[in-house]
Amino acid sequence: MKMSLNMYRPLNSTRTAVVRLLSLLLLLAALGVIQSTHAQSTYVLTNLWSLGPKTNTFLNNDNFSRGMAYNPVSGHVLVVSRTPVPDFGTNVFGTNGVYILDGTNGALLGKLPYDPNTITNGTYPINMVAVTDDGVIYVGNLTGDSSNPTNAFKLYRWSDESAQPVLAYAGDPSAGDTFNANNRRFGDTITVRGTGTGTQILLGSTYLNAALLTTADGTSFTAAKIMTDALAADLSKGLAWGPGNTFYAKQTSRALRKFNLNLVANTANIVAVGPLEALAGGAMSVDVSRNAMAIIDVTNHKLLMYDIFDPSMPIQNDVTKSFPTNGANANAVGSVSLRNGKLFAFESNNGLLAYTLYPLAYAAPAITTQPASVTLWEGASNYTFSVAVTGSEALSYQWRFGGVAIPGATSRLLLIPYVSYPQAGAYSVVISNSLGSVTSSSATLTVTPANASAQVTNLWNVLAGTRPYLTYRPVGDSYLGYKGYGMAINPVNTNIIVVTRLDPTNMIAVMDIQGNHLHYIDYSGLGVDQMNKVDVADDGAVYICNNTTTTNTPFQIFAFADDGPNPAPSTGKWVAFKGDPGNWQTWATNGWGTTFSVRGGGLNTEILIGAQN
């Protein structure tokens, strides 16, 4: 296949201009004429080439092409396409293919070998691509429900660009998740790190969870479901590995989130949030060695690069770059590859961009936003002093109180967990790097006296579904669950009584104050139809009521002398009331039992209930 010269741009004149510009900037910086305005390492992007839609037959103005990755071994760019195209070379495969481009100029070189007998099934048989540091290529399908055996998530492996594909994984990365169907959709995002038996592949679902694929032999993979505290669909548009066991995610018009991955518990929790809600991104890539992140704005069809040394305060590098066209990207899809000093970005329906990264300049630290004075109530919690700076990394911080260094206070933020009188005073911070240091102005913390009041402290939690009497309703289930209706604390022994209603049976469970299950209370012989609410009198007597919706069904109160497991008939358990609390003077549709309160004890026991209508 021949390429026209307008498919890519020449390099020599551009590179010469950049070299001259950088030389001038460095000279001016040395003379003190200019200073860097970024807090972290700053890079500028130099264009290598670009390809618009329809400049190649596999790059159509549609969303059939979504996946793209850079191969650091070959220097090639790989593009996954489902656009119907004529056959190229000797690899006959129909409408699906992984195309190989020259990373230096965008020239089309060929395609990966493709075997339709190996690559099968899925909503789309191929969708996203990722490449390891040693040039092994992984391509995943897209599945809307990986629990369906005929629609499992599949991952294919090419050992290099000339190898035949092999199936590396096929199955359900969600481990049969039933909480939400979108937890079983995989293939929209994929990010890889490591090589050989150390290869780790992270997948994002379109709801809350992720999946981690690992390998013991370097070729075949197993999956582990990763539970996260993300918002719904946070992991479905942009996903990238960070340093250590961390990864980043970015959903359209939401904050950048950094997660810490616990490989033992198979969980991931948010550890940092970057204020990028105004950015409609999107596909992203992170270069850990440069603290750099590149991301696509899929609404405005732009490419942006940020320094994320401090992910809570991303700093944009260089100017925003535009894609060749501004076509609608209704699915908000694309891919970014940022590695080895090169940046490649592909937005569906709008083409490909290719850049080289150049470091700009270095500067001593300078403060752009001073720490602010504040007045707080005594007892306030988790107040943070902050400072914003410019200058080259690595920056170091040392906070001071009254001019004396605070041990361990060496980050950009200073957290005061609990505000008390001894903490009132002046706070400042010294910022340093290899080129110099600067001291902030003092921020005064004024503490206002507060009247002490009770504070709620969490003691423990018991999750729904972990005990028979603590049920939940699965998504889409209209019958099971939500049957635990009543709970009360016994003032005599601090035990906790929980009642359930017909799921699968009525139960009276007793827990101790630490949340440990003790026993069930035997209510046999009382003629219990159902239980709804429970309360305990001052003398430890337990009262439980049913729930009625009309006066035709008797309202009942069942009494127990205490919360022991085997109360004696008559003296230990009895029916305290049965009938219509309204004495037949209310509407027939009146019901009782949704509100229930007990006070007093013995002959002075009083029970207050409210009607439903």
KEPADO-599290 format. One record per residue (C-alpha): residue in three letters; x, y, z. Coordinates in steps of 0.25 Angstrom, whole numbers, padded with zeros to 4 digits, always signed. Layout:
// residues N
ALAXYZ ...
This chain:
// residues 613
MET+0000+0000+0000 LYS+0005+0014-0003 MET+0004+0026+0005 SER+0003+0040+0001 LEU+0012+0050+0006 ASN+0001+0058+0013 MET-0001+0046+0023 TYR+0010+0051+0032 ARG+0018+0063+0034 PRO+0033+0064+0033 LEU+0042+0065+0045 ASN+0055+0072+0042 SER+0050+0087+0042 THR+0041+0085+0054 ARG+0052+0078+0062 THR+0062+0089+0058 ALA+0052+0100+0063 VAL+0050+0093+0076 VAL+0065+0091+0079 ARG+0067+0106+0076 LEU+0055+0110+0085 LEU+0060+0101+0096 SER+0074+0107+0095 LEU+0069+0121+0096 LEU+0060+0117+0108 LEU+0071+0111+0116 LEU+0080+0123+0113 LEU+0070+0133+0118 ALA+0067+0125+0130 ALA+0082+0125+0133 LEU+0082+0140+0132 GLY+0070+0141+0141 VAL+0062+0147+0131 ILE+0051+0136+0132 GLN+0047+0126+0142 SER+0040+0113+0141 THR+0025+0114+0145 HIS+0023+0099+0148 ALA+0024+0092+0162 GLN+0029+0079+0156 SER+0037+0075+0144 THR+0032+0082+0132 TYR+0031+0076+0117 VAL+0028+0082+0104 LEU+0022+0074+0093 THR+0028+0074+0079 ASN+0019+0068+0068 LEU+0024+0056+0060 TRP+0012+0053+0051 SER-0003+0052+0051 LEU-0013+0044+0044 GLY-0028+0049+0042 PRO-0040+0040+0039 LYS-0040+0034+0025 THR-0025+0036+0023 ASN-0024+0021+0024 THR-0035+0011+0021 PHE-0035+0006+0035 LEU-0037+0020+0041 ASN-0051+0023+0038 ASN-0059+0034+0043 ASP-0066+0024+0053 ASN-0064+0017+0066 PHE-0060+0004+0061 SER-0045+0007+0064 ARG-0043+0010+0079 GLY-0030+0003+0083 MET-0016+0008+0081 ALA-0002+0005+0088 TYR+0012+0008+0086 ASN+0022-0004+0085 PRO+0035+0001+0092 VAL+0043-0011+0086 SER+0040-0008+0071 GLY+0037+0006+0072 HIS+0023+0003+0065 VAL+0009+0008+0068 LEU-0002-0003+0068 VAL-0016+0001+0065 VAL-0028-0008+0067 SER-0039-0006+0056 ARG-0052-0013+0053 THR-0054-0004+0041 PRO-0057-0013+0028 VAL-0045-0011+0020 PRO-0038-0018+0008 ASP-0028-0029+0011 PHE-0014-0024+0013 GLY-0002-0033+0010 THR-0003-0048+0014 ASN-0011-0047+0026 VAL-0026-0050+0022 PHE-0035-0048+0034 GLY-0048-0040+0029 THR-0052-0028+0036 ASN-0044-0028+0049 GLY-0029-0025+0050 VAL-0018-0019+0058 TYR-0010-0010+0049 ILE+0005-0006+0050 LEU+0010+0008+0048 ASP+0024+0013+0048 GLY+0025+0021+0061 THR+0034+0032+0055 ASN+0025+0036+0043 GLY+0012+0029+0044 ALA+0015+0020+0031 LEU+0006+0008+0030 LEU+0015-0005+0031 GLY+0005-0016+0032 LYS-0003-0024+0042 LEU-0001-0034+0053 PRO-0004-0048+0049 TYR-0019-0051+0051 ASP-0026-0065+0053 PRO-0041-0064+0053 ASN-0042-0078+0059 THR-0034-0073+0071 ILE-0040-0059+0072 THR-0055-0062+0074 ASN-0067-0057+0082 GLY-0070-0044+0090 THR-0078-0032+0087 TYR-0066-0028+0079 PRO-0055-0039+0077 ILE-0044-0029+0078 ASN-0045-0015+0085 MET-0033-0010+0093 VAL-0018-0013+0092 ALA-0006-0012+0102 VAL+0009-0015+0101 THR+0019-0019+0111 ASP+0033-0013+0113 ASP+0039-0026+0105 GLY+0029-0024+0093 VAL+0019-0035+0097 ILE+0005-0031+0091 TYR-0008-0033+0098 VAL-0022-0030+0091 GLY-0035-0032+0099 ASN-0049-0033+0093 LEU-0061-0025+0099 THR-0072-0033+0106 GLY-0085-0027+0112 ASP-0086-0039+0121 SER-0074-0048+0124 SER-0082-0058+0132 ASN-0088-0063+0119 PRO-0080-0075+0115 THR-0082-0071+0100 ASN-0078-0056+0103 ALA-0066-0058+0113 PHE-0056-0047+0113 LYS-0044-0052+0105 LEU-0029-0047+0105 TYR-0020-0051+0093 ARG-0005-0051+0093 TRP+0005-0048+0082 SER+0020-0051+0087 ASP+0024-0041+0076 GLU+0019-0034+0064 SER+0021-0046+0055 ALA+0016-0057+0064 GLN+0002-0064+0063 PRO-0008-0060+0074 VAL-0011-0070+0085 LEU-0022-0069+0095 ALA-0016-0064+0109 TYR-0029-0063+0117 ALA-0044-0067+0115 GLY-0054-0065+0126 ASP-0062-0056+0136 PRO-0052-0046+0143 SER-0064-0042+0152 ALA-0064-0056+0158 GLY-0079-0057+0156 ASP-0083-0043+0162 THR-0098-0042+0163 PHE-0098-0028+0170 ASN-0099-0020+0157 ALA-0098-0025+0142 ASN-0088-0014+0139 ASN-0078-0021+0148 ARG-0078-0032+0138 ARG-0075-0023+0126 PHE-0060-0023+0122 GLY-0051-0019+0111 ASP-0053-0004+0111 THR-0040-0001+0118 ILE-0028-0009+0120 THR-0014-0005+0125 VAL-0002-0014+0126 ARG+0012-0014+0134 GLY+0023-0024+0137 THR+0029-0035+0128 GLY+0029-0050+0127 THR+0023-0056+0140 GLY+0023-0042+0146 THR+0012-0037+0136 GLN+0000-0031+0142 ILE-0012-0026+0134 LEU-0022-0018+0140 LEU-0037-0017+0135 GLY-0048-0007+0138 SER-0062-0011+0138 THR-0073-0001+0135 TYR-0078+0000+0150 LEU-0070-0001+0162 ASN-0060-0013+0161 ALA-0047-0016+0154 ALA-0040-0029+0151 LEU-0025-0032+0152 LEU-0020-0043+0142 THR-0007-0050+0146 THR+0002-0061+0141 ALA+0010-0072+0147 ASP+0017-0076+0133 GLY+0017-0063+0126 THR+0006-0068+0115 SER-0007-0072+0122 PHE-0014-0063+0132 THR-0024-0064+0144 ALA-0033-0053+0149 ALA-0036-0047+0162 LYS-0048-0038+0165 ILE-0043-0025+0171 MET-0054-0018+0180 THR-0052-0003+0179 ASP-0058+0010+0186 ALA-0060+0016+0173 LEU-0072+0023+0168 ALA-0080+0016+0157 ALA-0073+0015+0144 ASP-0060+0022+0149 LEU-0052+0011+0143 SER-0058+0010+0129 LYS-0052+0022+0121 GLY-0038+0024+0126 LEU-0029+0014+0134 ALA-0014+0014+0136 TRP-0004+0008+0146 GLY+0003+0017+0155 PRO+0016+0016+0164 GLY+0016+0003+0173 ASN+0003-0003+0175 THR-0005+0009+0171 PHE-0014+0012+0158 TYR-0021+0024+0153 ALA-0035+0025+0147 LYS-0042+0037+0141 GLN-0057+0037+0136 THR-0063+0048+0127 SER-0065+0061+0135 ARG-0061+0054+0149 ALA-0048+0056+0157 LEU-0035+0049+0155 ARG-0035+0038+0165 LYS-0022+0030+0170 PHE-0025+0017+0176 ASN-0016+0008+0185 LEU-0017-0007+0181 ASN-0017-0017+0192 LEU-0012-0030+0186 VAL-0015-0038+0198 ALA-0029-0034+0200 ASN-0032-0031+0186 THR-0037-0017+0188 ALA-0034-0003+0183 ASN-0037+0009+0191 ILE-0036+0024+0187 VAL-0023+0031+0193 ALA-0023+0044+0185 VAL-0033+0052+0177 GLY-0029+0062+0166 PRO-0039+0074+0163 LEU-0040+0071+0148 GLU-0056+0070+0147 ALA-0056+0081+0137 LEU-0048+0072+0127 ALA-0057+0062+0119 GLY-0047+0051+0119 GLY-0045+0040+0116 ALA-0034+0031+0111 MET-0021+0033+0118 SER-0007+0028+0120 VAL+0003+0031+0131 ASP+0018+0031+0130 VAL+0022+0028+0145 SER+0037+0031+0142 ARG+0033+0045+0138 ASN+0021+0047+0148 ALA+0014+0051+0135 MET-0001+0048+0130 ALA-0007+0050+0117 ILE-0022+0050+0115 ILE-0032+0052+0104 ASP-0043+0062+0105 VAL-0054+0054+0097 THR-0064+0066+0097 ASN-0054+0077+0092 HIS-0045+0067+0084 LYS-0033+0072+0091 LEU-0020+0065+0097 LEU-0014+0070+0110 MET-0002+0066+0118 TYR-0001+0068+0133 ASP+0010+0067+0143 ILE+0004+0058+0155 PHE+0016+0058+0164 ASP+0005+0062+0174 PRO-0008+0056+0168 SER-0017+0065+0177 MET-0011+0077+0169 PRO-0009+0073+0154 ILE-0001+0084+0147 GLN-0003+0085+0132 ASN+0010+0084+0123 ASP+0011+0091+0110 VAL-0002+0096+0103 THR-0014+0088+0099 LYS-0013+0080+0086 SER-0024+0078+0076 PHE-0028+0066+0068 PRO-0028+0066+0053 THR-0043+0067+0053 ASN-0055+0070+0063 GLY-0064+0059+0060 ALA-0074+0055+0070 ASN-0069+0044+0079 ALA-0082+0039+0085 ASN-0076+0027+0092 ALA-0065+0035+0098 VAL-0054+0025+0094 GLY-0040+0025+0090 SER-0026+0022+0095 VAL-0013+0028+0100 SER+0001+0023+0101 LEU+0012+0031+0108 ARG+0025+0024+0110 ASN+0040+0025+0106 GLY+0039+0040+0104 LYS+0028+0039+0093 LEU+0013+0042+0094 PHE+0003+0036+0084 ALA-0012+0039+0085 PHE-0024+0033+0077 GLU-0038+0038+0078 SER-0049+0030+0071 ASN-0054+0038+0059 ASN-0043+0049+0060 GLY-0030+0042+0057 LEU-0016+0040+0063 LEU-0006+0050+0069 ALA+0009+0047+0071 TYR+0019+0055+0080 THR+0032+0055+0086 LEU+0034+0060+0100 TYR+0046+0070+0103 PRO+0049+0075+0117 LEU+0048+0090+0118 ALA+0055+0097+0129 TYR+0059+0096+0144 ALA+0056+0107+0155 ALA+0058+0109+0170 PRO+0045+0108+0178 ALA+0035+0120+0178 ILE+0022+0121+0186 THR+0010+0124+0178 THR-0001+0123+0189 GLN+0003+0125+0203 PRO-0003+0117+0215 ALA-0016+0124+0220 SER-0019+0128+0234 VAL-0032+0122+0240 THR-0040+0122+0252 LEU-0046+0109+0257 TRP-0054+0104+0268 GLU-0048+0095+0279 GLY-0050+0081+0275 ALA-0050+0083+0260 SER-0044+0071+0252 ASN-0036+0069+0240 TYR-0032+0083+0236 THR-0021+0085+0226 PHE-0011+0096+0223 SER-0006+0096+0209 VAL+0004+0104+0200 ALA+0005+0105+0185 VAL+0019+0106+0179 THR+0026+0106+0166 GLY+0040+0100+0164 SER+0047+0088+0159 GLU+0046+0074+0166 ALA+0050+0069+0175 LEU+0044+0079+0185 SER+0044+0076+0200 TYR+0035+0082+0210 GLN+0037+0085+0225 TRP+0026+0091+0233 ARG+0029+0099+0245 PHE+0020+0104+0258 GLY+0025+0116+0264 GLY+0038+0115+0256 VAL+0041+0101+0261 ALA+0041+0089+0251 ILE+0029+0080+0253 PRO+0034+0065+0253 GLY+0029+0058+0241 ALA+0022+0070+0234 THR+0029+0069+0221 SER+0018+0069+0210 ARG+0011+0080+0203 LEU+0000+0079+0212 LEU-0001+0080+0228 LEU-0012+0072+0234 ILE-0017+0076+0248 PRO-0025+0064+0252 TYR-0031+0070+0265 VAL-0031+0085+0268 SER-0028+0089+0283 TYR-0023+0101+0290 PRO-0008+0097+0290 GLN-0008+0097+0275 ALA-0012+0112+0273 GLY-0001+0120+0267 ALA+0007+0123+0255 TYR+0010+0112+0244 SER+0020+0113+0233 VAL+0027+0104+0223 VAL+0041+0104+0217 ILE+0041+0098+0202 SER+0055+0094+0196 ASN+0061+0088+0184 SER+0075+0087+0179 LEU+0075+0101+0174 GLY+0070+0108+0187 SER+0059+0110+0197 VAL+0048+0119+0201 THR+0040+0121+0214 SER+0025+0124+0214 SER+0018+0135+0222 SER+0012+0131+0235 ALA-0002+0126+0235 THR-0008+0128+0249 LEU-0018+0118+0255 THR-0027+0124+0265 VAL-0035+0114+0274 THR-0049+0118+0279 PRO-0054+0112+0291 ALA-0066+0102+0289 ASN-0076+0095+0298 ALA-0073+0081+0299 SER-0084+0071+0294 ALA-0085+0057+0291 GLN-0078+0051+0279 VAL-0082+0039+0272 THR-0070+0029+0270 ASN-0072+0017+0261 LEU-0070+0004+0269 TRP-0072-0007+0258 ASN-0080-0011+0246 VAL-0087-0023+0241 LEU-0089-0024+0227 ALA-0103-0028+0221 GLY-0103-0042+0216 THR-0093-0047+0226 ARG-0103-0052+0235 PRO-0117-0059+0233 TYR-0124-0047+0240 LEU-0116-0036+0233 THR-0121-0038+0219 TYR-0121-0030+0206 ARG-0128-0030+0193 PRO-0120-0033+0181 VAL-0121-0024+0169 GLY-0134-0028+0161 ASP-0139-0037+0172 SER-0153-0033+0177 TYR-0155-0043+0188 LEU-0143-0046+0196 GLY-0136-0036+0206 TYR-0139-0024+0214 LYS-0146-0033+0224 GLY-0138-0028+0236 TYR-0147-0017+0242 GLY-0145-0015+0257 MET-0133-0013+0266 ALA-0132-0009+0281 ILE-0122-0008+0292 ASN-0125-0015+0305 PRO-0122-0004+0316 VAL-0119-0015+0326 ASN-0108-0023+0320 THR-0105-0014+0307 ASN-0109-0026+0298 ILE-0114-0023+0284 ILE-0127-0029+0279 VAL-0130-0031+0264 VAL-0143-0036+0259 THR-0146-0040+0244 ARG-0159-0043+0237 LEU-0161-0055+0229 ASP-0148-0056+0222 PRO-0148-0068+0222 THR-0155-0068+0236 ASN-0157-0059+0247 MET-0144-0058+0256 ILE-0140-0051+0269 ALA-0125-0050+0269 VAL-0117-0045+0281 MET-0103-0039+0279 ASP-0094-0033+0290 ILE-0089-0019+0290 GLN-0077-0023+0281 GLY-0086-0028+0270 ASN-0083-0043+0273 HIS-0095-0052+0271 LEU-0100-0058+0284 HIS-0112-0066+0282 TYR-0127-0066+0277 ILE-0139-0064+0286 ASP-0149-0076+0285 TYR-0163-0070+0282 SER-0170-0083+0280 GLY-0184-0084+0285 LEU-0188-0070+0284 GLY-0195-0071+0270 VAL-0186-0061+0264 ASP-0190-0057+0250 GLN-0179-0047+0247 MET-0169-0038+0254 ASN-0166-0023+0251 LYS-0161-0015+0262 VAL-0155-0017+0276 ASP-0152-0009+0288 VAL-0147-0012+0302 ALA-0153-0006+0315 ASP-0144-0001+0327 ASP-0145-0014+0334 GLY-0139-0022+0322 ALA-0153-0027+0317 VAL-0153-0029+0302 TYR-0166-0025+0294 ILE-0168-0028+0279 CYS-0179-0024+0271 ASN-0185-0029+0257 ASN-0189-0020+0246 THR-0203-0019+0241 THR-0209-0011+0229 THR-0224-0012+0233 THR-0232-0014+0246 ASN-0236-0027+0240 THR-0223-0033+0244 PRO-0220-0033+0259 PHE-0209-0024+0264 GLN-0200-0032+0274 ILE-0189-0029+0284 PHE-0181-0041+0289 ALA-0173-0039+0302 PHE-0161-0046+0308 ALA-0156-0045+0322 ASP-0142-0043+0317 ASP-0133-0046+0305 GLY-0129-0060+0309 PRO-0130-0071+0299 ASN-0141-0080+0305 PRO-0151-0072+0312 ALA-0161-0081+0320 PRO-0176-0081+0315 SER-0185-0071+0322 THR-0175-0065+0331 GLY-0163-0063+0322 LYS-0171-0060+0309 TRP-0186-0057+0306 VAL-0195-0049+0297 ALA-0196-0035+0304 PHE-0207-0030+0294 LYS-0215-0034+0283 GLY-0226-0026+0276 ASP-0228-0012+0270 PRO-0221-0001+0278 GLY-0231+0009+0272 ASN-0243+0001+0278 TRP-0249+0000+0265 GLN-0251+0016+0265 THR-0241+0018+0253 TRP-0242+0015+0238 ALA-0242+0000+0234 THR-0230+0003+0226 ASN-0222+0008+0238 GLY-0210-0001+0241 TRP-0201-0002+0253 GLY-0186-0006+0256 THR-0177+0003+0248 THR-0174+0012+0260 PHE-0172+0006+0274 SER-0166+0011+0286 VAL-0165+0006+0301 ARG-0162+0013+0314 GLY-0163+0010+0329 GLY-0163-0004+0334 GLY-0172-0014+0341 LEU-0186-0009+0345 ASN-0181+0005+0340 THR-0178+0000+0326 GLU-0184+0009+0315 ILE-0184+0006+0300 LEU-0186+0017+0290 ILE-0190+0013+0275 GLY-0194+0021+0263 ALA-0205+0018+0253 GLN-0200+0017+0238 ASN-0212+0025+0233 
